[in-house]
Each structure stands twice: as C-alpha cells, then as structure tokens.
Amino acid sequence: MKSYLVKREHIGDRPYRTGDTRRADPALVGHLVRSGVLAEAKGEAKRQDKAAPPPQNKAERTPQNKANQ
C-alpha cells in the first residue's frame, strides 16, 4: 500500500476530494496516476528510507551537575 495525493475529485471505494490522501495498492490505481487524478505523496519515500534512531543505553548514568552536590 502506498499513499497518494488526490489531484481531482473522484469516487473510488469512497468519494475523494482534492487534497485528500488515499492509501491504495499501486496496481489498482495505476490508471489514476497516469491520468493525473492521483499523484504519489512526496513524504512517502522519505519515511521508508529514514534510518531508525540508535537505541538508548539505559545502563549509562547521566552526569551530575556540580551545583547539585
């Protein structure tokens, strides 16, 4: 499933308005992308390629502030 931006109103599994986001199988909505009704969402590729944050080391102690001693 991919996210698509709705460029023109249409009725699919439900009515879609311009500016909505639609999640669908690329094989099923390919004709809508080619005709300009849908466009791939810009942030979709970025979210998939983004690296996971490094795990936090919970065993490591935080340094104490000298003012609190």
N, C-alpha and C positions, 0 to 999 in steps of 0.2 A: 504494500500500500504506500502511495506517495501523496503528498499534499499538492494541491493545485489552487491557483488563484482564479476566481471566476471573473472573466472579462465581459461576458454578455449573459443576461438572464436566460435561463433555460430550465427545463423540467427533467430531472433525472430520477433518482429514487425518491426525491422530494424537490420542491421548487427552490432554485438557487438564484440569488440576486447578485448584481455586480458588486464585487469587492468581497464576497464571501470566500471562505476557504473550504475546499472539498477534498476529502480523502477518498482515493479510489485506486483500483488496480490499473496500471498503465495500459495493459492490453485491452481493457474495456473502454477506456476514454481516449484512446489514441486518435480517433477520428475527430474528437472535440478539440484536442490540442492542435491538430493540423489545420482545422478550420478557424482557429483563433478564438474559440469560445472559452477555452481554459489555457492557462499558462502555468509552467512549473513554478512553485513557490521558491523564492530566492534563498531563504534560510534553510531549506531542506538539506542541501548538500553540506552546508557548514555544520549543522548539528550532527550529521553522521560522521564527519571527518574529525570532529573535535576530540582531542585526547581526554581521557579520564584524569581527574585530579590525582596527584600522588597520595597514597594513604598516609594518614597522620600517625606519628609514632607516639602512642599514648604512654609508653613507658618512660619517655624522656620528660624530665621535670622542667618546669618553666623557671627561669632565673628570678631570684627575689630582688626586689628593689631595695637599695641600701637605706632609703629613707624609712622603710618599714621596720628596720631592725632595732 
